[in-house]
Amino acid sequence: MSWLIGVDVGGTFTDFFAASTGDGTLHYYKRPSTPRNPGEAVVAGLREMCEAFEIDPQTIQQLCHGTTVATNALIQRRGGAVAMITTAGFRDLLEIGRQTRPHMYSLQNDQPAPLIPRQRRFEVLERVNSSGEAVVALDESSLPATFDAIEQSGAQACAVCFLFSFMNDAHEQRIGKLLRKHFPQMHVCLSSQVRPEFREYERFSTTVLNAYLQPVVGDYLGYLDVELSEFAPAAPMRIYQSSGGLMSVDTAKNFPIRTALSGPAAGAVGAIHAARDPGRPNVVTLDMGGTSADVTLIRNNDAGISLDRDVAGFPVRLPMVDIHSVGAGGGSIAWFDRDELLKVGPSSAGADPGPACYDRGGTEPTVTDANLVLGRLSEGGLIGGQMALDGGASRKAIQPIADRLGFTVEKAAQGIIGIVVANMVRAVRTMSVERGLDPRDYTLMPFGGAGPLHAVEVARVLSMKEILVPIAPGILCAQGLIVSDLKEDFVRSGRFAVDVGDETRLTLILEELAAEARDWFQAEQIATEDQRLTVTLDARYVGQNFELPVIFREVEPGTLPIPADSIAVIDRFNAVHERYYGFQNAGEPVEIVNIRLTAVGRLGSIPAPLAPLVSDAAPNAVDRRPVWFDGNDPVNTSIYERTSLAAGMRFPGPAVIEQLDSTTIVFPGDEVSVDTSMNLIISVDLDRGAAE
């Protein structure tokens, strides 16, 4: 028997999901994160889990890891010292940007300062035009002085960003070769390798972020590689990328910016997997952890890909799972703003010191403290009682808020919950209503440690009538890691019109991309029957400023070369344009900006677990306690252990369902059923919510 293990590092907890490739046996494990060195929790937790479930480390077949190291380094500005070499006259491009304000009506709120100060940005005489022609040769005579200045600056990494290098990267390649020869220990990033795409500002920004992260992520992955190769020598480690697939450790070291949304992307893939068996192709996910809540809209089992994102205020031009994040987590701190209004988040107590109830030195009131005061969490603690919670400390932390508002502590706690729920509702509306989609047509799937605690309140505000809580909601991101495949994205950029009857240029580019994909499949040792290719075109009407992604063709193995079809391109673009904007200009000329080829190497699937116990008997409550819901008085509520529930069971709220990794709250008037996949299906009484 061999094992697949997924490890997801969050702001508060590090989660582990293990699946047997033999009989489908599943194990879950959870332990507090170690923010100072996240790798310590990974290594320690893996050892603890193997010991607890008697897993022989020699039988671990693959270890998949989702990491927040890159995201945290950007948020906290703890990356490496970076230098930049660019085309003469363009050293200030990072500061000029697009001249958009982060907040339209704030004259004080400015863009974040560039990660590279001006004195470490160097210019070199060279120029490539928009056709890829070198109109000014690279002036190598100035490089010795530039290299000396870089050495004196103490830079650990260097980003090389030239104009139109995505059309002709000869100058960047030459600079990169000389840099590596002169500075053998330095990280060197070329924009033509990180993101060879049209739009220089976003390309430069993405390359600089990648260089900024290389020293930090490289050290982290190097530490893990050494520790885990000794503990589980037969298990190759794969790193999860923001686009929803796995990559090798070496690729992650070279392109750490690809891990910027590593954990949340794994959660979206895990949600698709969890929703497939119960037949819910359309779901809105609510991944609420310790520091943030991530929302994804899954339509027809597809989470969608976004190409332009801001990470910690910096633009990133990379394929990423389409996720919207807000600072709403269990550790989000309640505070009063200058307008005397109560706010919750985005600041979080995290794992250290954590909420006041953790009794680790935290004194500020958090969402977790509010849930404990309201009886929604047990003072018996988290992680199956391994982590005790101090209700007195929570009441003490919330009391100043209650005094300031003239409320009871419980009423103040309800206010804290109401505000964090409103923050998450806005995030769901951003992903649905603002895109012309009705959340009432979707099932809400909460996960993360805190998602099921607040799902009913979110669903009621949005008039969503059904909630699906997966079998291990607090571990779903880790589960998503082991049901994912290897993935690599290839791109060619260059504007050209779609000419009906002449597919020569498109065919040539598709052949070049297919050749790169074949080399990647061979390097990753992916069998032909496990290879999948998807062609996506970024297209627009001639004269438009921005393009739309159009899925052009999905290619089965053995069907190369990829056929080009201009009429199909135009027809599909018109359909996508109408879906996005409500109209199409049939007959208008269309141009292609980018051609993307996504290569997927399937890693197989884990066997289905054994059939669950089926029973239509009423479940037995393990306890009862007073719980505050949405009224002024507590309700005596039944407490259930999720492990005692069987498929086929059905029972009414109010209820609190506790398990190792999360707690689910069921309001009065709602009803819970357990399906054959052991998911909890909560039918929300919308009439009761409307009446109140």
ABEGO torsion letter per residue (X at the ends): XBBBBBBBBBAABBBBBBBBAAAGBBBBBBBBBBAABAAAAAAAAAAAAAAAAGBBAAABABBBBBBAAAAAAAAAGABBBBBBBBBBGAAAAAAAEAGBBABAABAABBBBBBABBAAABBBBBBBBBAAGBBABBBBAAAAAAAAAAAAAAGBABBBBBBBGAAABAAAAAAAAAAAAAABAABBBBBAAAABBBBGAAAAAAAAAAAAAAAAAAAAAAAAAAAAAAAABAABBBBBBBAAGBBBBAAAAAABAAAAAAAAAAAAAAAAAAAAAAAGBABBBBBBBBAABBBBBBBBGGBAEBBABBBBGGBBBBBBBBBBBBBBBBAABBBBBBAAGBBBBOABBAEAOAEBAAAGAGBABBBAAAAAAAAGABBAAEBGGGABBBBAAAAAAAAAAAAAAAGBBAAAAAAAAAAAAAAAAAAAAAAAAAAAGBBAAABBBBBBEAAAAAAAAAAAAAAGBABBBBBABAAAAAAAAAAABBBBBBBBBBEBBBBBBGBAAAAAAAAAAAAAAAAAAAAAAGBBAAABBBBBBBBBBBBGBABBBBBBABBBBBGAOBBBBBAAAAAAAAAAAAAAAAGBBBBGBBBBBABBBBBBBBBAEBBBBBBBBBBBABBBBBABBBBBBBABABBBBBBBBBAAABBBGBBBBOBBBBBBAABBBBBBBGBBBBBBAAGBBBBBBBAAAAAAX
